[in-house]
């Protein structure tokens, strides 16, 4: 225990969170075992889609994880910490996937559809607990660079699906039931192993924060580049089992060694400059929140926007939902996250209708996780840079990504040769960026204390938007355009759908632009002053 305390720091907490995030994205791997679930349970496509909807709801409806985090991690009067949230996620992950494995293998009698939907929901819901504990703890520990740390955490969650696919290809190839058992065990084991290290530390700023966060960022880019090369090569060449094992071991060694090495260097460097390492909040006293009140010299002048007064204190969920800013952010996310998720959900069918080969379609789907990562990581890093150097409020970058997403939808609708290559990159990066920008903007506008609850509530916009665009727009128009054989070939199959989604994304751009104009005074008067006056170590 003494050795654990000696090694504890916000840097080891970051490394531990990266490990957990790297194994937590199992909800993105549904396509690997969906066929086995469908055949073993005798489902038609409609029933399988229903199970998939419960997966999407579970992976995005993280309100409970936010409430639990606020209750156990930030309250003086209760003994707990982020590890409680991780433990709750681990229990759900194991129960959900173990039941699905038992159903697919016939270990239990064929369960009713409602039971499968429930356990699919539980399995995916675990992801929100891992994500909330890691993201919110990271923002507490690095409040000055909230965009960067959220981008790192969200980025590794996006990359985890590609990592899990590598595990499947290496050890469970053509054995989806075995993969389900692995999903029950691996994320559970990783989270239980590392959750004691994920803690909130005093929110003092250090001069080396940026340097070593950049090191974590460079490591994330290295992993993404490695995975991209492997994905492309596997879609071109046939890998032997030994080749697959060798590439996976190389990935595993780098993944395990690098975060720990970066954390160790950062901690050693800090220890040489400080008389003593700050103790973690073992009994969880309330940390210095990013939206704490300011001194009289820092308070906004009377003529500034009246909304500044409301944001001097952290808002709970109900207060946040009573503000215009919350609903502007929610509507923008329906437009961005919803249309982006609808795009990836229909990527295979789009490729088939436009005459792309199976290899090309598989490459689009596989590489989506890389573009998703680049958006998540890049938007967090770039928004921090622009905020610190130019004073640009983050909602402006959100508006830019929504406008770019609209262009991506137009590219896909055009049907020109190679359109999916360009369109999937644009939409994938912009979709990922929303997942990084939205939590960071939430923490800055509404405060960190209830950040987990608020940003998880806004995340519900993703499945809502996906349902509207996938079922009511893309599915409806495709069925009308389809031939008597229930299939459709040609540009006309999806052109109107993506023109509609381009219009929606542009509407989201206008909403985000409105949020930017509403909050730019708040950012210049409060957020930038907070960054400049944060206490240094």
C-alpha positions in Angstrom: 0.0 0.0 0.0 2.9 2.4 0.8 4.4 1.7 -2.6 1.0 2.4 -4.2 0.8 5.8 -2.4 4.3 6.7 -3.5 3.5 6.0 -7.1 0.2 7.8 -7.0 -0.1 11.1 -8.9 -2.2 12.7 -11.6 0.2 11.3 -14.1 -0.3 7.7 -13.0 -4.0 8.4 -12.9 -3.8 9.5 -16.5 -1.9 6.4 -17.6 -4.4 4.1 -15.7 -7.3 5.9 -17.4 -5.7 5.3 -20.8 -5.4 1.6 -20.1 -9.1 1.4 -19.1 -10.3 3.5 -22.1 -8.3 1.3 -24.4 -10.4 -1.7 -23.4 -13.7 0.1 -22.9 -15.1 0.6 -26.4 -16.7 -2.8 -26.8 -20.0 -1.3 -27.9 -18.4 -0.4 -31.2 -17.6 -4.1 -31.9 -21.2 -5.1 -32.3 -20.8 -6.0 -35.9 -18.4 -8.8 -35.1 -20.8 -10.9 -33.1 -24.2 -9.6 -34.4 -24.4 -12.4 -37.0 -23.8 -15.1 -34.4 -26.4 -13.5 -32.1 -28.9 -13.3 -35.0 -28.5 -17.0 -36.1 -28.3 -18.5 -32.6 -31.5 -16.8 -31.4 -33.4 -17.1 -34.7 -33.8 -13.4 -35.1 -34.9 -11.5 -38.2 -33.1 -8.3 -39.2 -35.8 -6.2 -37.5 -35.3 -7.9 -34.2 -31.5 -7.6 -34.4 -31.9 -3.9 -35.1 -34.0 -3.6 -32.0 -31.2 -5.2 -29.9 -28.8 -2.8 -31.6 -31.0 0.2 -30.6 -30.7 -0.9 -26.9 -26.9 -1.1 -27.4 -26.9 2.5 -28.7 -29.1 3.7 -25.9 -26.9 2.0 -23.2 -23.7 3.4 -24.7 -25.0 7.0 -24.7 -27.4 7.3 -21.8 -24.9 7.8 -19.1 -26.9 10.0 -16.7 -26.6 7.4 -13.9 -22.9 7.3 -14.2 -22.7 11.1 -13.8 -25.0 11.1 -10.8 -22.9 8.3 -9.2 -19.7 10.2 -9.9 -20.9 13.4 -8.3 -22.1 11.4 -5.2 -19.0 9.3 -4.5 -16.1 11.3 -6.0 -16.9 14.9 -4.9 -18.7 14.6 -1.6 -16.7 15.2 1.6 -19.2 13.2 3.7 -18.9 9.9 1.8 -16.0 7.5 1.5 -15.5 6.6 -2.2 -13.9 7.9 -5.3 -13.8 7.3 -9.1 -13.1 3.7 -8.4 -16.7 3.2 -7.3 -17.9 4.3 -10.8 -15.4 2.0 -12.4 -16.5 -0.9 -10.3 -20.2 -0.3 -11.2 -19.1 -0.3 -14.9 -17.1 -3.5 -14.5 -20.1 -5.3 -12.9 -22.4 -4.3 -15.7 -19.9 -5.2 -18.4 -19.3 -8.7 -17.0 -23.0 -9.5 -16.4 -24.1 -8.1 -19.8 -21.6 -9.8 -22.1 -21.5 -13.1 -20.0 -25.2 -13.5 -20.4 -25.0 -12.8 -24.2 -22.2 -15.3 -24.4 -24.3 -17.9 -22.5 -27.2 -17.2 -24.8 -25.2 -17.5 -28.1 -23.4 -20.7 -27.0 -26.6 -22.3 -25.7 -25.4 -22.5 -22.1 -28.8 -21.1 -21.1 -32.2 -21.8 -22.8 -33.0 -19.3 -25.5 -34.0 -16.2 -23.6 -36.8 -13.8 -24.6 -35.9 -10.8 -26.8 -36.6 -8.5 -23.9 -33.9 -10.2 -21.7 -31.4 -10.0 -24.5 -32.1 -6.3 -25.0 -31.7 -5.7 -21.2 -28.3 -7.4 -21.1 -27.2 -5.7 -24.3 -28.1 -2.5 -22.7 -26.1 -3.4 -19.5 -23.1 -4.4 -21.5 -23.0 -1.1 -23.5 -24.0 1.0 -20.4 -20.8 0.0 -18.7 -18.9 2.1 -21.2 -20.5 5.3 -19.9 -19.3 4.5 -16.4 -15.7 3.9 -17.5 -15.9 7.0 -19.7 -17.4 9.3 -17.1 -14.9 8.3 -14.4 -11.9 8.8 -16.7 -12.9 11.9 -18.5 -14.2 13.9 -15.5 -11.3 12.9 -13.3 -8.9 14.0 -16.1 -10.6 17.4 -16.3 -10.3 17.8 -12.6 -6.6 16.9 -12.7 -5.8 19.1 -15.7 -8.4 21.8 -15.6 -6.2 24.2 -17.6 -6.0 21.8 -20.5 -9.4 20.3 -20.4 -9.7 20.0 -24.2 -6.4 18.1 -24.5 -7.2 15.6 -21.7 -10.7 15.0 -22.9 -9.4 14.5 -26.4 -6.9 11.9 -25.1 -9.5 10.0 -23.1 -12.2 10.2 -25.8 -9.6 9.3 -28.5 -8.5 6.1 -26.8 -12.1 5.1 -26.4 -12.5 5.6 -30.1 -9.3 3.6 -30.8 -10.4 0.8 -28.5 -12.7 -0.7 -31.1 -9.8 -1.1 -33.5 -7.7 -2.6 -30.7 -10.5 -5.1 -29.8 -10.8 -6.0 -33.5 -7.0 -6.8 -33.4 -7.7 -9.1 -30.4 -10.5 -10.8 -32.3 -8.4 -11.3 -35.5 -5.5 -12.7 -33.4 -7.2 -15.0 -30.9 -10.9 -15.4 -31.8 -10.9 -15.3 -35.6 -14.3 -16.7 -36.9 -15.3 -17.5 -33.2 -17.6 -14.6 -32.3 -18.9 -16.5 -29.3 -15.4 -16.6 -27.8 -15.1 -12.9 -28.6 -18.2 -12.3 -26.5 -16.6 -14.1 -23.5 -13.5 -12.1 -24.0 -15.6 -8.9 -23.9 -17.0 -10.0 -20.6 -13.6 -10.7 -19.1 -11.0 -8.3 -20.6 -12.5 -4.8 -19.9 -13.7 -6.0 -16.5 -10.2 -7.3 -15.5 -8.4 -4.1 -16.9 -10.8 -1.7 -15.0 -10.5 -3.6 -11.7 -6.7 -3.8 -12.0 -6.2 -0.1 -12.7 -9.2 1.7 -11.0 -7.4 2.2 -7.6 -5.0 4.6 -9.5 -7.7 6.8 -11.0 -8.0 9.6 -8.4 -8.7 13.3 -8.2 -5.7 15.4 -7.2 -5.5 19.0 -6.1 -6.1 21.2 -9.2 -2.8 23.1 -9.0 -1.3 23.9 -12.4 2.3 22.8 -13.2 4.6 24.2 -15.8 5.2 20.7 -17.1 1.5 19.8 -17.7 1.6 20.8 -21.3 4.9 19.1 -22.0 3.8 15.7 -20.7 0.2 15.9 -22.0 1.9 16.4 -25.4 3.8 13.2 -24.8 0.6 11.3 -24.2 -0.8 12.9 -27.3 2.1 11.9 -29.4 1.8 8.3 -28.1 -1.9 8.3 -29.0 -1.0 9.4 -32.6 1.6 6.7 -32.8 -1.0 4.0 -31.8 -3.5 5.4 -34.3 -0.9 5.4 -37.1 0.2 1.8 -36.3 -3.4 0.6 -36.3 -4.2 2.4 -39.6 -1.3 0.7 -41.3 -2.3 -2.7 -39.9 -5.9 -2.3 -41.0 -4.9 -1.3 -44.5 -2.4 -4.1 -44.8 -4.9 -6.7 -43.6 -7.4 -5.6 -46.1 -4.8 -6.0 -48.9 -2.8 -9.0 -47.8 -3.6 -12.2 -46.0 -1.9 -12.4 -42.7 -0.8 -15.7 -41.2 -1.6 -16.5 -37.6 2.0 -15.9 -36.5 2.1 -12.5 -38.3 -1.1 -11.5 -36.6 0.2 -12.5 -33.2 3.5 -10.7 -33.8 1.7 -7.4 -34.8 -0.6 -7.7 -31.8 2.3 -8.3 -29.3 4.1 -5.3 -30.7 1.0 -3.2 -30.2 0.5 -4.6 -26.7 4.1 -3.9 -25.6 4.0 -0.3 -26.8 0.5 0.2 -25.3 1.6 -1.0 -21.9 5.0 0.5 -21.6 4.6 4.0 -23.1 1.9 5.5 -20.8 3.6 4.2 -17.7 6.9 5.5 -18.9 5.6 9.0 -19.6 3.8 9.1 -16.2 7.0 8.0 -14.4 9.1 10.6 -16.1 6.6 13.4 -15.4 6.4 12.3 -11.7 10.1 12.2 -11.3 10.5 15.6 -12.9 7.9 17.1 -10.6 9.4 15.4 -7.5 12.8 17.2 -8.2 11.0 20.5 -8.1 8.6 20.1 -5.2 9.5 19.5 -1.6 6.7 17.0 -1.4 4.2 15.4 -3.7 0.6 16.5 -3.2 -1.5 13.9 -1.5 -4.5 12.6 -3.5 -7.9 13.3 -2.2 -8.1 10.0 -0.4 -11.1 10.9 1.6 -12.4 12.9 -1.4 -12.5 16.4 -0.1 -14.0 18.7 -2.7 -11.3 19.8 -5.2 -10.8 23.3 -6.3 -13.4 23.5 -9.1 -12.7 25.2 -12.4 -15.6 27.5 -11.9 -14.9 28.6 -8.4 -15.7 32.2 -7.5 -13.1 34.9 -8.3 -11.6 37.7 -6.5 -13.2 41.1 -6.8 -10.6 42.2 -9.4 -11.6 39.3 -11.6 -15.4 39.8 -11.6 -17.0 40.8 -14.8 -18.0 44.4 -15.2 -21.7 45.4 -15.1 -22.2 45.9 -18.8 -21.1 42.4 -19.7 -23.6 39.8 -20.8 -26.0 38.9 -17.9 -25.4 35.2 -18.4 -21.9 35.7 -16.9 -23.4 36.0 -13.4 -25.3 32.7 -13.7 -22.0 30.8 -14.6 -20.0 32.0 -11.6 -21.2 28.9 -9.7 -21.5 25.3 -10.9 -24.9 24.3 -12.2 -26.6 21.0 -11.4 -28.5 19.2 -14.2 -31.9 20.9 -13.5 -30.4 24.4 -13.5 -28.4 23.6 -16.7 -31.5 22.3 -18.5 -33.2 25.6 -17.6 -30.6 27.5 -19.6 -30.7 28.4 -23.3 -27.0 27.3 -23.7 -27.9 23.7 -22.7 -30.5 23.3 -25.4 -28.4 25.0 -28.0 -25.7 22.5 -27.3 -28.2 19.6 -27.3 -29.7 20.6 -30.6 -26.2 21.0 -32.2 -25.3 17.5 -31.0 -28.5 16.0 -32.5 -27.4 17.5 -35.8 -23.7 16.5 -35.6 -23.6 13.3 -33.6 -26.9 12.0 -35.0 -26.1 12.5 -38.6 -22.5 11.2 -38.1 -23.7 8.0 -36.4 -26.3 7.4 -39.1 -23.5 7.6 -41.7 -21.4 4.9 -40.1 -24.4 2.7 -39.4 -25.2 2.7 -43.2 -21.7 2.8 -44.6 -21.8 -0.8 -45.9 -25.1 -0.3 -47.6 -24.0 3.0 -49.2 -20.8 1.3 -50.5 -22.8 -1.6 -52.0 -25.2 0.7 -53.8 -22.3 2.8 -55.3 -20.5 -0.3 -56.5 -17.5 -0.4 -54.1 -15.8 -3.7 -53.6 -16.1 -5.7 -50.3 -12.5 -4.9 -49.5 -13.0 -1.2 -50.0 -16.2 -1.2 -47.9 -14.4 -3.1 -45.1 -11.6 -0.6 -45.2 -14.1 2.3 -44.9 -15.7 0.7 -41.8 -12.4 -0.3 -40.2 -10.7 3.1 -40.8 -13.7 5.0 -39.4 -12.3 4.3 -35.9 -9.1 6.1 -37.0 -10.9 9.2 -38.3 -13.1 9.1 -35.2 -10.0 9.1 -33.1 -8.4 12.0 -35.0 -11.5 14.1 -34.5 -11.7 13.3 -30.8 -8.0 13.9 -30.2 -7.5 16.7 -32.7 -10.5 18.8 -31.6 -9.5 18.7 -28.0 -5.9 19.6 -28.7 -6.6 22.3 -31.3 -9.4 23.9 -29.2 -7.0 24.2 -26.2 -4.3 25.8 -28.5 -6.8 28.3 -30.0 -8.2 29.1 -26.5 -4.8 29.7 -24.9 -3.1 31.5 -27.8 -5.9 33.3 -29.6 -8.6 33.4 -27.0 -11.1 31.7 -29.3 -14.1 30.2 -27.5 -14.6 26.4 -28.1 -18.1 26.7 -29.6 -16.5 28.4 -32.6 -14.5 25.2 -33.4 -17.7 23.2 -32.9 -19.4 25.4 -35.5 -16.5 24.9 -37.9 -16.7 21.1 -37.6 -20.4 21.1 -38.2 -20.0 23.2 -41.3 -17.3 20.7 -42.5 -19.6 17.8 -41.7 -22.2 19.3 -43.9 -19.7 19.4 -46.7 -18.9 15.8 -46.0 -22.5 14.8 -46.4 -22.7 16.6 -49.7 -19.6 14.8 -50.9 -21.2 11.4 -50.1 -24.5 12.4 -51.8 -22.7 13.4 -55.0 -21.7 9.9 -55.9 -18.6 10.8 -57.8 -15.8 8.2 -58.1 -14.0 7.9 -54.7 -16.6 10.0 -52.9 -16.8 7.6 -49.9 -13.0 7.9 -49.4 -13.3 11.7 -49.0 -16.7 11.8 -47.4 -16.0 9.2 -44.7 -12.8 11.0 -43.7 -14.6 14.4 -43.4 -17.7 13.0 -41.5 -15.6 10.7 -39.3 -13.2 13.4 -38.1 -16.0 15.9 -37.5 -18.2 13.3 -35.8 -15.3 12.4 -33.4 -14.7 16.1 -32.7 -18.2 16.5 -31.3 -17.4 13.9 -28.6 -14.4 15.9 -27.5 -15.7 19.4 -27.7 -19.1 18.8 -26.1 -17.8 17.5 -22.7 -15.2 20.3 -22.5 -17.7 23.0 -23.4 -20.0 21.5 -20.8 -17.3 21.8 -18.0 -16.6 25.4 -18.9 -20.1 26.7 -19.3 -21.8 24.7 -16.5 -18.9 23.9 -14.2 -17.0 20.7 -13.4 -19.0 19.6 -10.3 -21.9 18.1 -12.2 -20.1 17.8 -15.5 -20.5 14.0 -15.7 -24.3 14.2 -15.3 -24.7 17.1 -17.7 -22.6 15.9 -20.6 -24.0 12.4 -20.4 -27.5 13.9 -20.6 -26.5 15.8 -23.7 -25.0 12.6 -25.2 -28.5 11.2 -25.5 -28.7 13.5 -28.5 -26.6 10.9 -30.4 -29.0 7.9 -30.4 -32.0 10.3 -30.8 -30.4 11.8 -33.9 -29.2 8.5 -35.2 -32.8 7.0 -34.9 -34.3 10.0 -36.8 -31.8 10.0 -39.6 -31.2 6.2 -39.9 -34.8 5.1 -39.7 -37.0 8.1 -40.6 -34.7 9.6 -43.3 -32.2 7.1 -44.8 -34.3 3.9 -44.3 -37.5 5.5 -45.5 -36.0 7.0 -48.6 -34.0 3.9 -49.4 -37.1 1.7 -49.3 -38.9 4.1 -51.6 -36.0 4.0 -54.1 -35.4 0.2 -53.8 -36.4 -2.1 -56.7 -38.7 -5.1 -56.4 -35.7 -7.1 -55.1 -35.5 -4.8 -52.1 -32.1 -3.5 -53.2 -31.1 -0.3 -54.7 -28.1 0.5 -56.9 -26.9 3.9 -57.9 -26.4 7.5 -56.7 -30.1 8.1 -56.2 -30.4 5.6 -53.4 -28.8 7.9 -50.8 -28.5 11.3 -52.5 -31.6 12.9 -51.1 -30.9 11.4 -47.6 -27.5 12.9 -47.4 -28.6 16.2 -48.8 -31.1 16.4 -46.0 -28.4 15.5 -43.5 -26.2 18.1 -45.0 -28.9 20.7 -44.4 -29.4 19.5 -40.8 -25.6 19.7 -40.2 -25.6 23.2 -41.6 -28.5 24.0 -39.3 -26.4 22.7 -36.4 -23.6 25.0 -37.6 -25.9 28.0 -37.2 -27.0 26.8 -33.7 -23.3 26.3 -32.6 -22.6 29.8 -34.0 -25.4 31.2 -31.9 -23.9 29.4 -28.9 -20.5 31.0 -29.7 -21.9 34.5 -29.8 -23.8 33.9 -26.6 -20.7 32.6 -24.7 -17.8 34.6 -26.2 -18.1 37.3 -23.5 -18.2 34.5 -20.8 -15.0 32.9 -22.3 -13.1 36.2 -22.4 -14.3 37.5 -19.0 -14.2 34.2 -17.0 -12.6 31.2 -18.7 -9.4 33.0 -19.9 -9.0 34.8 -16.5 -9.4 31.4 -14.8 -6.6 30.0 -17.0 -4.3 32.9 -16.4 -4.8 33.0 -12.6 -4.7 29.2 -11.9 -2.2 28.5 -9.1 1.1 27.0 -10.3 3.1 24.3 -8.6 
